[in-house]
Amino acid sequence: YALDEKYPFRTSANYIGAGGLINGQWWPRRICALRDGAHGACEAGIHGETGKGAYSIIVGGDSGYQDLDDGDTLQYCGTSSSKKDGNGASIPTANTRQMLDSCDRIYNQIRVLRSAASSGKHSAYKPSCGLRYDGLYKITGKEQLHVDTSMYRFTLVRCPGQDPIRHKGPEERPTRNEKQERTHHNESFGKHYTSSFDKHRAGKATSSKQKRSFREAAAAVKKVDRLKKPDHNGPPSGSILTSPIITICVGPEKRLFAAHEDVLSHSPFFAAICRGQFLETATKRVSLPEELPEIFSSVLEYLYKGDYYPRLLHNKRRNTWELEETESNGRDNAESTVFHQGAGQVLLKDTMLYCAADRYGLDDLKRLALRKQGLQSGIQCCTILASARYAYANTPDNDSKLRAHYLALIIRSRSTFKRSGTMQMEMEKGGMMFFDLFVAICNHMDDMASTKSPLFTKSPRTPH
């Protein structure tokens, strides 16, 4: 796989330092890092220019080289050479030469990306999938391991003043939603897509090709054929192939998405932008600094496929609608929530998508998100109440769907909520939601009173 030479938004990776990269920035595969200028090669693990030095390296790969990864300190090998000069002395490879040039460079900071395709001593800091940018490192020393192959090993130390490596804990990258996104990428394009850019540094290993059975090959063809068929809510295939590409810069970390203009124009919000009202015409880039990448990713998935993960499936035997299983043995409630940095809380993904669909003018997506949320179960009270507040803060006052859904949910589960300490604290904070809840409870009681049969209604005795 290679990046289209005509792709207009590729960023050059030929620069020293971090550029616009953010610590912990993550990509599902190498070609995405190439697109964003994090690393300049699809296969080589070292990128730079001869005479100028190395700009970036990728740590990872089970190639047998004597690399050691201790987090803030790296022992990183160049590549072995088989070339000789006229005197029979080994000539370093271009990649090794770039690392050697960096040793002589005064400002020798190098971008370090870690790949998931590593194990053993490499594995403590690797991402669970894809590639992650882990900051700038400086070469502090080198040693020649093999004279005959000009094999060098370089010592790199992480530059001070940077945020910690985001390899574990609440700041871990990739996030749960990013892992989910990559899984869907693999399912859409086939498992063979995942290995070619993530496994090895050029010159460090050879990958073996595995033969597929006739049955597996036929199944792969059927999967591709299904992907070519447009979904019921998706845009026509012709427009996808011919319309210009728009780059969307999402969230405070400026995560980049790419989408076809005709696909985005299904949303009135983006249609107005694509007409040039807010579009950066020089770069065809749209900025959404307040949006969450996890939510926008699902919006794009809906625009292309007519649904988003987990999909809504119809059970023909029971004639009911269900959510697809997210685990081999059932559904995982963790897939239904997203951590909102601004709110500092976990919120229901379907609620956030409903609000996003309202902003983007996607009424069908609003209905889909509401239906999916109605199928969720086992959600904690604190998550429900936090999501309800978010819904009230991000929907118009005349919204009669999502707000009513939360009011009805609280009334149905009143035996649980009345024992909830979170409910008590939320009520003490007050807000329009609790006045609406009071009105809804009154209406509920009136409805129950009106449905009682007169035969069971006691009338007062008439005095004699």
N, C-alpha and C positions, 0 to 999 in steps of 0.2 A: 504494500500500500504506500502511496505517496501523496503529498499535498499537491493539489492542482496548481500548476505554475501561474495560471490566470487568476487564482484566488486573490482578491484585492486587499484583504485585511490581514495578511500575514505580517507578523512583527519580526524584524531582524533580531537574531540572537548574538550578533557580533558586537558586544559591548561588555565593558568591565563593570561589575557590581550587580546590584539587585534590579536596577531599572524600576519598572512598575510592579514587580512581583511582591507578594505578601507572604510572610512566613506561614507555612502550612498550606499554601495554595496547592490544589490537587487537580490531577487530570486522570481520566479513565485509561488513557494509553498515550504512547509517546508522540503520536502524530498530533495530538492536541497540545502537548508542550511545545512541539515544533511550531505550530500555528501561532502560539502566544509569545514566542521568542524566549522561552525559558531555556531551551536546549536546541541546538541547531542541527541535529542529525537524527534520522529515524532509527539508525542501527548502531552507530558508533557511540560508545560510552563517554568519549572525550570529545568536546567541541572547542575549537579555537582556530587561530590563524598562525601559520609558521612565521616566526619573527616577532609576533606580538604576544604569543602565549595562549594558554587555555582560558576559556570563558566559563565553561560549565562541565561538570562530570555527573554521571549517573552511577550511583552505588547500588549494586545488585547483580545477580547472575551467578549461577553455580558452574563456573567454568574451570575451577581448579586453580585459579590464581590465588596468590597469598594475600588477599585483601582482608583487613580486619576493621570492624566497625565498632567503636566504643562510644558512639554518640557524638560527643564534642571533639573526639580525636579519631582520625581515620588513618589507616595504612592502606594506600591505594596504589595498585600496580598499573604501569603502562601496558603496552602490548608488545609481544615478542616479534623480533624481526628475523627474516631469513636473508636479507640483502647484505652484500659485502662490497667494500670498496676495492680499489685496485690492489691494495696491500693485503686483502683478505680479512680486514677488520669489519666487524659488524656495524651496520648503519642503523641508527634508531628509526623506528617508524615515525610517520608524520604526527600521530597522536602523542607518542612519547616525546617527540621533539617539542611539541607545544607545551607539555608539562615542564620540560627542562627550561624552556624559554621563560615560563612563569616564575621559576626559581630566581632568575636574574632580573625579574621585573620588580621595580620598587613597590608598586601598588599591585600586589599579586593575589587579590581576593578572587575566589572562584565560587561560582554558584554550585551548590550541591543538591541534587535531586536523588531521592531514594526510591527504588523500585520494589514492587511486591515480589518480584521473581528472584528471591534470595532465601537462603536457609542457613542453618548452622550458626556460625559466628556472625553472619550478616543479619540475623533475623530479629534481634532485639528492638531495633528502631525502624524496621521496615513498615510501610503501610500495609494494610490487609489486602489491598488491591490497587492497581494503577500506580501512579507516581506522585510524589509529594515534594515540594520545594522546602528544604530545611535550612535555608540561610546561606551566609557567606563563610567560607573557610579560607585560611591562608596557609600556603606551603611553608613549613618550617624546617624541612630536611628531606634528604633523599639518600638512597643506597642502591648500588648496582647489585642485583641478585645473580645475573648470569651475563658474563662478558660476551659469550658467543652469540647471544640473541639480543643484546642491548636491552635486557630487561631491568627496569628500574622500579623501585617501590618508593612512593612519596609519602611523607608524613604531613597531614593537614590538620590544623587546629581551628575550631570554630571561633570566629571573631567575636569579641566581647560586645555587650550592649544590645544583643538581640533577644527576642522572646524565646522561651524554651522550645525545644523540638516537640511538635504536636503529635506524639506517637501513642499517647495513652491518656486516660482520664476524660473529663468532660470536654476538653479542647481537642480531642483526637480527630485527625483527618485521615482517611475519609470519614464523613459522618454516616450514620445509618442510612439516610436517604441517598447519599452518594453511592454507597455500596449497592443499594437497590437499583439505582439508575444504571450502574454498570452491568448488573445482572441482566437487566432488560436489553441493554445493548448487545450482550452476548447472545441472548435468545433470539434477537431480531436478525443479527448478521451471521450467526453460526459460531460455534466454538473455535473454528480455525482462525477466526479474526483476532482472538485474544492473545495469541502467543508471539506473533512475528515482531512486535515492537517492544515487548515487555521482558523478554527473557535474558538476552545476552548482549554483551559488549562486542563490537565487531572485532574479529581476530581472537576472541577469547573462547569461543566454543563453536561447535557445529551442531545444528539441530537436526534430528532424524525425522524423516517424513513417515507417517503411519498410514497404511492403506486402509481405506474404508470399505466395508462390505457393500454389495450391491443394494441391499436393503437400506443401509444408512445413507447411501448416495441418493436413492430414490426419495427418502424422507426429506433430505436437504432440498431437493428440487421442489417438492411439494411446499415446503416452508417458504421458499423464495416466491413461488407462485402466489401463495396466500398474501405475502407482503405487497405484491404488485397490485392486488385488488384494493380499490379505495374503500374505506369504511363508509357506513351510512351517513355519518356526520362529517367525514373528511373531505378535503378539497379534491377537485378532479386532478388526475395524475398529470395531465398536460401542463397545468399551471405550475405544478411542483417542479417540473423539469426545465421550464423556461423562464420563470420569474427571477428577478435579482435576489441576491442574498443580503439580508439585513443582519448586522451584528448587534446584539443586545447586551449591555453591560449592567449586571444585576447585583444589587446589594452593596454594602459598605466595602466588601472585599473585591468588588468589581469583577465578579465571575462572568465569563463571556459565554454567550449562547449565539448560535447562528440559526436563522430560519428564512424560508422563502417569503418574499414580499406578499405573494398571493395568499399564502397560508395565514400570515399575520393579519391580512386585511379582512379576514372573516370577523375580526373584532373591530367595531367602530372606533375604539380608542386607537388601535394601531393603524387602522385605515387612514385616520386623520394625520397621524405622524408620517406615514409613508407618502402622503400627498405633499409632504415638505413643510408642514406647519412647524414641526419641532425637530425634524430629522437633521442630523449633522451631515449635510450633503457631501462634504469632501470625503468622508469615511463611511457613509451610510451606517452610522452607529446610533443606537438609541440608549439612553441612560435611564435606569430605574433604580436609583440608589436606596429607596425605601422598601423595595420588594425583597422577599426571601428567595434565594436560588432554588430551594427545595419546592417551593410553591410554584414558581415560574416554570420549573422543569415539568411539573404536572400539567400546567396550562398548555405548554407547547405539545406535550404528549396528547392531550385532548384535541388540540387543533389538527394534529396530523392523523390521529387514529380514531377520534370520536369517543375516547375513554381514557382513563388514567389508572395507574396501578394503586391498589388492587382492582382488577376489572369487575364489572357487574355482570354476572352470569345468570342465565335463566335455567332453572331446574325444571325440565319438561315433565319429569315424573310427578313432582309435587306441585307443578305449576306455580312456582314461587321464584323470587329473585334473591340471589345470594352473592356474596363477595367471594372471589376466587381465593383459594388457600395460598397463604404466603409462606407456609412451612410445610414440610413433607407430611406432618401429622395433624395439620389443622391451621387455623388462623392465629396470627400473632397480634395481640392488641398493640404492641409497640409500633407496628406499621401504621397505626391510625393517628399517631401524634407527631408533632414537630416542636422542637424547642425554639421559642421566639426570643431572640436576644433582647429586643427592646422591652418586651413585657417581663422578661426574666422568668418565664414560666413555660411549662409544656402545654400546648394547645392542640385541639383536635384539627387534624389536617383538613378534613372536609369543611369545617367552618371557615378556615382561612381561605380555602379555595372558593367557597361561596362568595366571600367578600371580595376576593380578587376578580371573580367572574362578574360581580356587580360593577367593579371599577372599569373592567374592560368591555362591558356591554354584551356578555355572553350568557344570555338567558338560559339556553339549553344546558350549559355547564352548571349554572346555579341549580337547576332542577336535578341534575345528575348528582351533584355534591350533597344535596339535601336528602335524596333517596338513599345514598350510600351511608350517610350519617345515621339515618334511621335504622340501619342494619347493624350498627355497632353495639357491642355489649361489653360489660365488665369494665367500664371506664370509671375511674375514681371520681369522687364528688368534687375534689379540688380542681381537677381538670375540667369537669363539666362547668363549674361556676366560673373559672377563669376564661373558658371559651365563650361562655354566655356574655361576660363583660366585653370580650373582644368583639363579639357579634354586635352588641349594642353600640360600641364605639365606631364600628366600621360599616354600618348599614344605615340607610336613611330612616327617619322616624316612621315613614309610612310602610316600612317593610312588614309584610304580613306572613312571611313564611318561616324564615330562620328564627326570628324572635319568638314566634308562636310555638315553634318546635321545642325551644328550651323551656318555655313556660309549661307546656303540656308535659314535658319530661319530668320536671320538678314536681308537678302535681301528682303524676302517676307514681312517682317514687318518693312520696312525701314521708313515708315511714322511715326511709333511710336518711333523707335530708334533715328531718327534724332532730335527729340525733347527731348531726354533723357539726363539729366545732367550726369547721370552715364556713358552713352556712351561716352560723351565728356571726362570725367576724365579717362576712360579706354584707350581711344585713345591717350591721352597725355602721358600715361605710356608707350604705344607702345608695341611691341612684334610681334612674327611671325604671330600671329592670324590676325593682322590687315593688314599685307602685303598679306596674303592669301585672306583676305576679299577684298582688292583692286583688286587682280587678278580675283577673282570670279565676282566682279561687272563689270569689263571690259569684261569678257567673256559673262556675262549676256547681256550687251549692244550690243556686237557683234552679239549674237544670235537673239536679237530683230531686229537689223538692217537687218540681212540676211533673216528674215522671212517676211519683208515688200514686198508687191506685186509691180512689176514694173509699173503697171497701176496707182499707187498712188504716184509714185516717180517723182517729178518735175525735168525736165532736163533744163539746162541753155539755154537761147535763142541764136540762131546763129545770129551774127551781119550781117547786109546787107551791 
